[in-house]
Amino acid sequence: MTYMRTFDFTPLHRATVGFDQIADLMDRVLTNDVGQSSYPPYNIEKTSDEGYRISIAVAGFSENELSVEVKENALHVSAKRADEEADRKYLHRGIATRAFERRFTLADHIRVTGASHENGMLNIDLIREVPEALKPRKIEIAKTPALEQDVVDARAVN
């Protein structure tokens, strides 16, 4: 059974400037399918003040079967198993090597710096790089010079 969730983001728009994407993000999170697959399992860790790492368990996949792409502020990770196992006959198959696609939405100014495959884990390193123009800066408040009062010579007026 699905429940319709509706939220009015109008107060949010009144209190913020330039954060139009927040409503889109909230809508995406709230409408996300609850039954989404948890395969493959993954971790997201903070490695430094501006660094992050996504670790995905990809046991049974080789580097050439994995794909990592960044498209429009989204990180797409996918895997497709080669058909070399068609001739194998398993008595028990407990290692899930089914194809998958996992998508992570990236915040603004997050850049993927690299990926590595080690011991059955795909590690994707990310860093937050805020452009110099967007970093906080102090604005000096200039003192306005005192206006000189216009002195009118009474003799010139008459």
Secondary structure, DSSP 4 states (H G I P E B T S, - for coil): ---------HHHHHH-SS-HHHHHHHHHHHTS-TT---PSPEEEEE-SSSEEEEEEE-TT--GGGEEEEEETTEEEEEE---GGGGG---S---S----EEEEEEPPTTEEEEEEEEETTEEEEEEEE---GGGS--PPP-PPPPPPPPPPPPHHHH-
